[in-house]
Amino acid sequence: MIETLPQWPLFGWSDDARPALRAARMRREPAALATIVALDGGGPRPTGTQMVISQGGVSGFLSGGCLEADVAGHAIGVLSSGEPVRLVYGLGSPWPDIRLLCGARIEVQLEAVGPDDEAAARLFELMDARRPALWRSDGQRRQAGPADDAPAAWSGALEKVFAPVLRLVVLGADPTALAIANLGAQAGFETTLVRPRGPQDAPPLPGVAYSRHDPAEALALIGMDQWTAVAVATHDAELDHAALVAALPSKAFYVGALGARRRLPERRAGLAAAGLAEAQIGRLHAPIGLDLGGKAPWEVAIAVLAQISGLTHLGGAAG
């Protein structure tokens, strides 16, 4: 069991508890699931934020570093006894030596999730099916089901909705396309780089899948649901056009295209000639990304991911 956390909290980059819970399940290990269930005073992380602690590692974070080590220490006892605990930090806490610099009061539910937990198994099934899932737990009793068909809750149970993992599809092969794909994978997107008729070898980008299919076929095989973003950056007018004709009528919540602003009327006219409705064409973000002024590959990649991230928090990606 982990007794001290790593000095560099890279585990905090993960904001979705499901992969860590699933990894523990595959190792046949129990995991301690910590969830913020109440928050007063404006803490750095919202209610519903989760952290997973198991023999295999730690994932997620609950504060700016104030709580994590103490929560991990309590996880040892929870995994040993199987009994949940409610931890209080800040005002009313029994551990006054743990100071919350944000001034918040944070309540954390800490529970053990075994490798044969039925609710966790159902959660993973819905994750694989890319369906929003509603997770309920009071620490002893757990339940998971489709978010749009959930049974009645019971008193004392916390609720958390898990949306499907966001997808990012990048079409292109130049340094800018590679930078967008690489940054997307680092940000936790299920990322695919599409390079029609490209080399057999996949790009040397960790966490990035690769497709050599033509745009329409590639997008169809990947699947365009409302949790998918598409970034078109091929520098080939025909490939760009084919990708946009396939992506804009789809359910993808974001479709952006690299290119000069002065070419946009010509691009829009071509899409209209291809039979796309004005409302579909109007979904296009072009030139792609927020206007941050930079043109270098990483600058464009940051602008694109910032624009996509903004849309996810403004309701662009349905929960």
C-alpha positions in Angstrom: 0.0 0.0 0.0 1.2 3.5 -0.8 2.2 5.2 2.5 3.9 8.3 1.1 3.0 10.1 -2.1 5.5 10.8 -4.9 7.3 14.1 -4.5 6.1 15.3 -7.9 2.3 15.0 -8.0 2.0 13.9 -11.7 -0.9 11.7 -10.5 -2.9 14.9 -10.2 -3.1 15.3 -14.0 -5.7 12.5 -14.1 -9.2 14.0 -13.5 -11.2 10.8 -14.2 -11.3 8.1 -11.6 -12.4 5.3 -14.0 -9.1 4.4 -15.6 -7.4 4.0 -12.2 -10.3 2.0 -10.7 -10.2 -0.2 -13.8 -6.5 -0.7 -13.6 -6.8 -1.8 -10.0 -9.6 -4.2 -10.9 -7.4 -5.8 -13.6 -4.7 -6.3 -11.1 -7.3 -7.9 -8.8 -6.6 -5.2 -6.1 -9.0 -3.2 -4.0 -8.9 0.5 -4.5 -9.8 3.3 -2.1 -12.0 5.9 -3.7 -12.0 9.4 -2.2 -14.7 11.8 -3.3 -15.4 15.4 -2.2 -19.0 15.3 -1.0 -19.3 18.7 0.6 -17.5 22.0 0.1 -17.8 25.3 1.9 -15.7 28.4 1.3 -14.6 27.9 -2.3 -11.9 25.2 -2.4 -9.7 24.6 -5.4 -11.6 21.5 -6.6 -15.4 21.1 -6.9 -17.8 18.7 -5.2 -17.6 15.3 -6.9 -13.8 15.5 -7.5 -12.3 12.1 -6.9 -8.9 10.4 -6.1 -8.0 6.8 -6.3 -5.4 5.1 -4.0 -4.3 1.5 -4.5 -1.2 -0.7 -4.3 -0.5 0.2 -7.9 -0.5 3.9 -7.6 -2.4 7.1 -7.0 -4.6 9.1 -9.4 -6.4 12.4 -9.1 -6.1 15.2 -6.5 -8.6 16.9 -4.2 -6.9 20.2 -3.3 -3.7 22.1 -3.9 -1.7 19.6 -2.1 -3.1 20.1 1.4 -5.1 16.9 1.8 -3.7 14.2 -0.5 -1.1 12.7 1.8 -3.5 12.5 4.7 -6.2 11.0 2.5 -3.7 8.4 1.3 -2.8 7.6 4.9 -6.5 7.0 5.8 -6.9 4.8 2.7 -4.7 2.2 4.3 -7.2 1.7 7.1 -10.2 1.8 4.8 -8.7 -0.9 2.6 -7.9 -3.0 5.6 -11.3 -2.8 7.3 -13.5 -2.3 4.3 -15.4 0.3 6.2 -15.9 3.8 4.7 -15.0 6.9 6.6 -15.9 10.6 6.3 -13.0 13.0 6.5 -13.4 16.7 7.4 -10.7 19.3 6.7 -10.8 22.9 7.6 -13.5 24.3 9.9 -14.5 21.6 12.4 -11.7 19.2 11.4 -10.2 16.9 14.0 -6.8 17.6 12.4 -6.2 21.3 12.9 -2.5 20.8 11.9 -3.7 20.2 8.3 -4.2 23.8 7.1 -6.3 24.7 4.0 -4.8 27.9 2.7 -7.9 28.5 0.6 -10.0 28.8 3.8 -12.4 26.1 2.7 -14.1 23.3 4.6 -13.9 20.0 2.6 -15.7 16.8 3.4 -14.3 13.6 1.8 -16.0 10.2 1.6 -13.4 7.5 1.5 -14.5 4.0 0.6 -13.1 0.7 -0.6 -14.0 -0.6 -4.1 -13.1 -4.3 -4.5 -12.1 -6.0 -7.7 -15.5 -7.7 -8.0 -17.6 -4.6 -7.3 -20.7 -4.9 -9.5 -21.3 -1.1 -9.6 -17.7 -0.5 -10.8 -18.1 -3.2 -13.5 -21.3 -1.5 -14.7 -19.5 1.8 -14.8 -16.8 0.4 -17.0 -19.4 -1.2 -19.4 -21.1 2.2 -19.8 -17.7 3.8 -20.3 -16.8 1.4 -23.1 -20.3 2.0 -24.7 -19.6 5.7 -24.5 -22.8 6.4 -22.6 -23.1 8.9 -19.7 -23.2 7.0 -16.4 -24.7 8.0 -13.0 -22.6 6.7 -10.1 -24.2 6.6 -6.6 -22.6 5.6 -3.4 -23.0 6.1 0.4 -19.7 4.3 1.0 -21.3 0.9 1.7 -23.8 0.6 -1.1 -22.9 1.5 -4.7 -24.9 1.7 -7.9 -24.1 2.7 -11.5 -26.5 3.0 -14.5 -27.2 5.0 -17.5 -27.6 8.7 -16.6 -30.7 9.0 -18.7 -32.4 6.0 -17.1 -31.5 6.1 -13.4 -33.6 4.6 -10.6 -34.5 6.6 -7.6 -31.8 7.6 -5.3 -31.6 6.8 -1.6 -30.9 9.0 1.4 -27.3 9.7 2.1 -26.0 8.7 -1.4 -23.7 11.0 -3.3 -24.2 11.2 -7.1 -21.7 11.8 -9.8 -22.3 11.8 -13.6 -19.5 10.4 -15.7 -19.5 11.5 -19.3 -17.8 9.5 -22.0 -14.1 10.3 -22.4 -13.6 13.1 -24.9 -12.2 12.2 -28.3 -10.0 14.3 -30.5 -9.5 13.5 -34.2 -6.7 15.4 -35.9 -6.3 15.2 -39.7 -2.9 16.2 -41.0 0.8 15.3 -40.9 2.8 18.5 -40.5 4.4 19.7 -37.2 1.2 21.7 -36.3 -1.0 18.6 -36.7 1.4 16.5 -34.7 1.5 19.1 -31.9 -2.3 19.3 -31.7 -2.5 15.5 -31.5 0.3 15.2 -28.9 -1.2 17.9 -26.7 -4.6 16.4 -27.0 -3.3 13.0 -25.8 -1.5 14.7 -22.9 -4.7 16.4 -21.9 -6.5 13.1 -21.6 -8.4 13.0 -25.0 -8.7 9.7 -26.8 -6.7 11.0 -29.7 -6.4 9.7 -33.3 -4.2 11.2 -36.0 -5.5 10.7 -39.5 -3.0 10.8 -42.4 -4.7 9.4 -45.5 -2.3 7.1 -47.3 0.4 8.0 -44.9 3.4 5.8 -43.9 2.9 2.4 -42.4 4.6 3.4 -39.2 2.5 5.2 -36.7 3.7 8.6 -35.5 6.0 8.5 -32.4 3.4 10.2 -30.2 2.5 8.3 -26.9 -1.2 7.8 -26.6 -2.1 8.7 -30.1 -3.8 6.2 -32.4 -3.2 6.3 -36.1 -5.4 5.9 -39.2 -4.3 5.9 -42.9 -7.9 5.9 -44.2 -9.4 8.7 -46.3 -11.2 11.3 -44.2 -14.8 10.1 -44.5 -13.9 6.5 -43.9 -11.6 7.3 -41.0 -14.2 9.5 -39.2 -16.9 6.8 -39.7 -14.6 4.1 -38.2 -13.7 6.3 -35.2 -17.2 7.4 -34.6 -18.5 10.9 -34.4 -20.6 11.3 -31.3 -21.3 14.5 -29.2 -18.1 14.0 -27.2 -15.8 14.1 -30.2 -13.8 17.1 -31.5 -12.3 17.2 -35.0 -9.3 19.4 -36.0 -8.6 19.5 -39.7 -5.1 20.6 -40.5 -3.9 18.8 -43.7 -2.8 21.8 -45.8 -4.5 19.9 -48.7 -7.7 21.6 -50.0 -9.3 18.4 -51.2 -8.6 16.5 -48.0 -9.7 19.4 -45.9 -12.9 19.6 -47.9 -13.6 15.9 -47.6 -13.0 15.9 -43.9 -15.3 18.9 -43.3 -18.1 17.4 -45.5 -18.0 14.3 -43.3 -17.5 16.1 -39.9 -19.8 19.1 -40.0 -23.1 17.1 -40.4 -22.0 14.7 -37.6 -22.7 14.9 -33.9 -19.1 16.1 -33.2 -19.3 19.0 -30.8 -16.3 20.7 -32.3 -15.0 21.0 -35.9 -12.2 23.3 -36.6 -10.0 23.9 -39.7 -6.6 25.4 -40.2 -6.3 28.0 -42.9 -6.2 31.7 -43.8 -9.2 33.8 -43.0 -9.3 35.2 -46.5 -9.9 31.7 -47.9 -12.9 31.2 -45.6 -15.6 32.5 -48.0 -14.3 30.1 -50.7 -14.3 27.2 -48.3 -17.8 28.0 -47.1 -19.0 28.2 -50.7 -17.5 24.8 -51.5 -19.3 23.2 -48.5 -22.6 24.7 -49.6 -22.0 23.3 -53.1 -21.4 19.9 -51.5 -25.0 20.1 -50.0 -24.2 21.1 -46.4 -26.9 23.3 -44.8 -26.0 26.8 -43.6 -26.4 25.7 -39.9 -23.9 22.9 -40.5 -21.4 25.2 -42.1 -21.9 27.7 -39.3 -20.5 25.1 -36.8 -17.1 25.5 -38.4 -14.4 27.1 -36.3 -12.1 28.7 -38.8 -9.4 29.8 -38.6 -9.0 27.1 -36.0 -8.3 27.9 -32.3 -8.5 30.9 -30.2 -6.8 34.0 -31.6 -3.7 34.1 -29.3 -1.5 35.6 -31.9 1.0 32.7 -32.3 1.7 30.7 -35.4 4.3 28.2 -34.3 3.1 24.6 -34.0 2.9 24.5 -30.2 1.2 27.9 -30.1 -1.5 26.8 -32.5 -1.9 23.5 -30.6 -2.4 25.5 -27.3 -5.0 27.7 -29.1 -6.9 24.7 -30.4 -7.0 22.8 -27.1 -8.0 26.0 -25.3 -10.9 26.5 -27.7 -12.1 22.9 -27.4 -11.7 23.0 -23.6 -13.8 26.2 -23.4 -16.6 24.6 -25.4 -16.6 21.5 -23.1 -17.2 23.8 -20.1 -19.8 25.9 -21.9 -21.9 23.0 -22.8 -20.5 22.1 -26.2 -19.8 18.5 -25.2 -23.1 17.1 -23.8 -22.8 15.4 -20.5 
